[in-house]
Amino acid sequence: GAGVSQSPRYKVAKRGQDVALRCDPISGHVSLFWYQQALGQGPEFLTYFQNEAQLDKSGLPSDRFFAERPEGSVSTLKIQRTQQEDSAVYLCASSPALVGGLAGGPGTGELFFGEGSRLTVL
Amino acid sequence: RKEVEQDPGPFNVPEGATVAFNCTYSNSASQSFFWYRQDCRKEPKLLMSVYSSGNEDGRFTAQLNRASQYISLLIRDSKLSDSATYLCVVEVGNTGKLIFGQGTTLQVKP
């Protein structure tokens, strides 16, 4: 399809394992965001990219979390030495717009989300 | 204090009712505001942007009060299909960083 694609959709990891979550944004979308959503909560910002540049990673909870988008398209969120508190849905979203300061104006606000990767850490 | 705060609800209303959700934000430099809708176990989708002058889209009306740092969403003539979680979203300054509130759950009953 033409939407944002995330894989795996479901991942069960044992505490201490490393996991990698993949996001394929909509083709041509410049901006890519990662959010973490715990049950009953809103999505929490993790990090975002404009093309291959990671403009903000202030939301990453610890140095166990790492995100990359080396060619400005597909992105991977890696979590090392997973802990139970990492259990959540990880949402990826893309936007065709240049957001924020580089665009010279308010963001468009329209993010296109994937269905998420549900991570359960036992 | 959270950057974007919402009453989580749930709001249980009968079909045809009018319901209003509120949201407050802490960063006075924020410039862009939005409402997203999220169905159970689905991804969020943009419902509408919120403009300074207020704006309407069918049965939905969004309003912004910059002085009070307050955003609202009004739904008139509620339908069963309006049952969902409504997320208030604020752009931090002009950074493109979108911060989501906790969400307000609406259940419309027959």
Interface residues (C-beta under 8 A of the other chain):
Chain A: S31 F33 Y35 G40 Q41 G42 P43 E44 F45 Y48 Q50 L55 D56 L91 L98 V99 G100 G101 A103 G105 P106 G107 G109 E110 L111 F113 G114 E115 G116
Chain B: V4 Q6 P8 Q31 S32 F33 F34 K42 E43 P44 K45 L46 S49 L87 V89 E91 G93 N94 T95 G96 K97 L98 I99 F100 G101 Q102 G103
